[in-house]
Amino acid sequence: MMDFLPLLAVAIGAYLLGSIPFGLLLTKAAGLGDIRQIGSGSIGATNVLRTGRKFLAAGTLALDAAKGSLAIKLGIILAPEHGMLVAGVAVLLGHMFPVWLGFKGGKGVATGLGVLLTAAPLVALGSAVTWLVLAFSVRISSVGGLGAALAAPVLVWLLRGTRDQIILAVICAGLIWWRHHANISRLLAGTEPRIGQKN
């Protein structure tokens, strides 16, 4: 029972941390209204970029990544054995399905990167490079995000990561691909917006 309680605390704390909608808060503070009413309706950095405010998009990216990284640190401190795994999954679920917004949140790419930055830094670097290469070669953010998510489990395996690191990378990749189902449909139809495109 004593081992379960720290993991439960990690799960709840990480979920609540992940559910902070920084993209929505920053755009509202800047007087831009509800970010969910434009573009894809997402609260993530890519949709914030559609406002034309690159600084706000960068801030959203940084803060969404920071909450993923912080959740992992708290998980390791509070539950050293499996806290990293629980925190990583919970913070991503919080970002994707925040209770405050009717469980409609972001796609999880930036938060997932933040998770990896602390859980497996070299994997995070490889995934970030993958995103940059794919996103800016085809000018479609979702392609970069999907590629980066897919690269993470492969990189963890190649780098001989721990069991929890491998499980975390696989679950994160699965969640990110699942949340991108609409993007995948638009990619197949050839209608997915390009980076910086407002609609």
Secondary structure, 3 states (H helix, E strand, C coil): CCCHHHHHHHHHHHHHHHCCCHHHHHHHHCCCCCHHHCCCCCCCHHHHHCCCCHHHHHHHHHHHHHHHHHHHHHHHHHCCCCHHHHHHHHHHHHHHCCHHHCCCCCCCHHHHHHHHHHHCHHHHHHHHHHHHHHHHHHCCHHHHHHHHHHHHHHHHHHCCCCHHHHHHHHHHHHHHHHHCHHHHHHHHHCCCCCCCCCC
